[in-house]
Amino acid sequence: MEISDELICLFSADVREDGDRYTIEIPKREVDAGSVTPGDVYRVALIEREGAGGDAGDATAAGSTATADGPQPPVERGEIRYVEIEDLGKQGDGIARVERGYVIIVPDTEVGERVKIEITEVKSNFAVGEVIDDDA
């Protein structure tokens, strides 16, 4: 299965019947993390969970990176990524955002640059990347 680079969050949820419509509840953590903003409109893709008869609360269903401790960073140390610098941090470093709004700090870059980076440090709420090729 191919998943779009435009994916901003991934979670498991029950589909509930509500009269003549059905609802899917978005976890508060996705709003708190900035992945989803109330009032905005999003495209929703539904992926059938393996073993669909399993526990509805299974946080790892459908390929989610969530665990009992909460969502895990969507990058790993040593991983190579192409990112676009969207903003500058307080110290002038470039800021890129990837899945679920996760922040990657990329020193010596400018807003609008699209660069190839290697992830050098990973924390729960951000990572640091080093430019390895700025001809991306």
C-alpha positions in Angstrom: 0.0 0.0 0.0 1.3 3.5 -0.9 0.7 6.3 1.6 0.9 9.9 0.4 3.6 12.3 1.7 0.7 14.6 2.5 -0.4 12.4 5.4 -0.5 14.6 8.5 -1.6 12.1 11.1 -2.5 8.4 11.4 -4.6 6.9 14.2 -7.1 4.2 14.9 -10.7 5.1 15.7 -14.1 3.5 15.9 -16.8 4.5 13.3 -20.0 5.3 15.3 -23.5 5.5 14.1 -25.2 8.8 14.9 -28.7 8.8 13.4 -28.5 9.0 9.7 -24.7 9.7 9.7 -21.5 8.2 11.0 -18.7 9.8 12.9 -15.0 9.2 13.5 -13.5 10.8 16.6 -10.1 12.5 16.2 -7.9 12.0 19.2 -7.2 15.1 21.3 -3.4 14.5 21.0 -3.6 15.1 17.2 -5.2 18.6 17.8 -2.7 19.3 20.7 0.2 18.4 18.4 -1.0 20.8 15.8 -1.7 18.1 13.2 -5.4 18.9 13.0 -7.1 22.3 13.6 -10.8 22.3 14.6 -12.9 24.0 11.9 -10.5 23.1 9.0 -11.5 20.6 6.3 -9.4 17.5 5.7 -9.5 14.5 3.3 -10.0 11.3 5.2 -8.7 7.9 4.0 -9.9 4.7 5.7 -7.6 1.7 5.8 -9.1 -1.6 6.8 -7.3 -2.9 9.8 -5.6 -6.3 9.7 -7.7 -8.7 11.7 -10.7 -6.4 11.7 -12.4 -8.4 14.4 -9.7 -7.3 16.9 -9.7 -4.9 19.8 -11.1 -1.5 18.7 -8.7 0.3 21.0 -5.6 -1.2 19.4 -3.3 1.8 18.9 -1.0 0.0 16.5 -3.7 -0.9 14.0 -3.4 0.3 10.4 0.3 1.0 10.7 0.0 3.7 13.4 3.2 4.7 15.1 1.4 5.1 18.4 2.2 3.0 21.4 0.9 2.8 25.0 3.2 5.7 25.7 1.8 7.9 23.0 2.9 8.6 19.4 6.5 7.9 18.5 8.7 10.2 16.4 8.1 9.6 12.7 11.8 9.7 11.9 14.9 7.7 13.0 18.5 8.7 13.5 20.4 8.1 10.3 17.3 8.3 8.1 17.6 10.3 4.9 14.7 12.7 4.0 13.8 15.4 1.5 12.2 18.3 3.4 11.1 21.8 2.6 12.1 24.5 5.1 8.8 26.2 6.2 10.0 28.6 8.9 13.0 29.8 10.9 13.5 29.1 14.6 14.4 31.7 17.2 18.1 31.0 16.6 17.9 31.2 12.8 17.8 27.5 12.1 15.4 26.2 9.4 12.3 24.4 10.5 10.7 21.6 8.5 7.5 19.7 9.4 6.8 16.1 8.5 4.1 13.6 9.5 1.7 14.8 12.2 3.4 18.2 12.3 6.6 16.7 13.8 9.4 19.3 13.7 12.9 18.8 12.2 15.4 21.6 12.8 17.9 22.0 10.0 20.7 24.5 10.6 22.1 26.7 7.8 19.0 26.7 5.7 16.5 29.3 4.5 12.7 29.4 4.2 11.6 27.8 0.9 14.6 25.6 0.4 14.0 22.0 -0.4 17.0 20.0 0.9 18.1 16.4 1.4 19.0 15.8 5.0 20.2 13.1 7.3 18.5 12.9 10.8 21.3 13.2 13.4 19.3 13.5 16.6 15.8 12.4 17.5 13.7 13.6 20.5 10.1 12.9 21.4 8.9 16.3 20.0 11.6 17.3 17.5 14.6 16.1 15.5 17.7 17.7 14.1 18.8 17.1 10.5 22.0 17.9 8.7 22.0 19.0 5.0 23.8 16.4 2.9 22.7 17.6 -0.5 21.1 20.9 -1.2 20.4 20.2 -4.9 17.2 18.3 -4.1 
